Amino acid sequence: MDINNKIANPNDSNQIRFKKLDANTLKLIAILAMTIDHIAWLVFPGYPTQALPIVMHIIGRITCPIMCYFVAEGYHYTRNIRKYTARLFLFAIISHFAYVFASTEFVDWKSFIPFYYGSFLNQTSVMWSLAWGLVMLRVANSNKIKANYLKTILIILICIVSFPSDWSCVAALCILAIGTNRGNFKKQMLLLVFFVLIYSVVYFFAIDKVYGCIQMGIVLAIPILMLYNGQRGKSKRINNFMKWVFYIYYPLHLFVIGIIQYLCR
């Protein structure tokens, strides 16, 4: 999201030549995978076990790790962390209405009120968890909060607040893991897999067994992230454009899906 044109690991010059993907390309891959995933939810509602929707949903698992990775990168590179945090929460609020409207559980305007209808889970979009993940990372790295026990309490509270969102508090914890282990890709990915494994187990028992297993499709994002060259992009103009693409595309395409579902009722 907010990153500049520097190489993330300048001392790793032997590997840089094999890293071909910049941040803009990775974000486009995330957007494409997410779109395929959401089309599957639109065309094949519920939890079908046919090959096509399952493959589409597995492809969709690529998106969340890339999003988490670049929120953590954005924390490192942003010039104004407060504005970056505010921007994430603003789009989390906008995306809430788009996410609920696109949901198959949408009933009427009361559906926008969290917990009015439905279960405790998936009450709002993943943007809510991503925004709180940034806050979690800020807490962990804060010089103002000295006591580790206080940081732990705040992180637990953030987990509770972000738990009802899509990807639950797991997306926030992944941002924390990636951001606090910057420069150690292996550890970043091991923690990513660990947290998503917990999410998969919960999904397996609380929602659907097959789709609980599908969540582990996030491992497909690892070889893609390995190709990240630490650069934002070659063109400043495109960089400025791409800075806003995901923010706008995410709620916009959900609103479109919601309209299609509404017209097809």
ABEGO torsion letter per residue (X at the ends): XBBBABBABAABAAAAAABABBAAAAAAAAAAAAAAAAAAAAABBEBBABAAAAAAAAAAAAAAAAAAAAAAAAAAABABAAAAAAAAAAAAAAAAAAAAAABAABABAAAABBGABEBABGABBAAAAAAAAAAAAAAAABAABABAAAAAAAAAAAAAAAAABBGEAAAAAAAAAAAAABGBAAAAAAAAAAAAAAAAAAAAAAABAAAAAAAAAAAAAAAAAAABAGBAEABAAAAAAAAAAAAAAAAAAAAAAAAAAAAAX
